[in-house]
Amino acid sequence: MRDHLSKGEIRKDAVQDAVQAAASTVGAVTGIVAAAVHEVAGVLGGFATEIFEIRDSVRRASGDRGE
């Protein structure tokens, strides 16, 4: 016995597959962007920490010289 799908059922399946593919793609891209933002924030935070440490080193060095 053969199953016969109506044109409406075939269209519904096609739309469903397209929406699921789009949702998966959006989810993947969102994950990539979120990971990138997280990594950039970490790198910028590390850079800011280094700048503060350099500033403190300069202050200590200036104080050691009596300036």
Secondary structure, DSSP 4 states (H G I P E B T S, - for coil): ------HHHHHHHHHHHHHHHHHHHHHHHHHHHHHHHHHHHHHHHHHHHHHHHHHHHHHHHHHHTT-
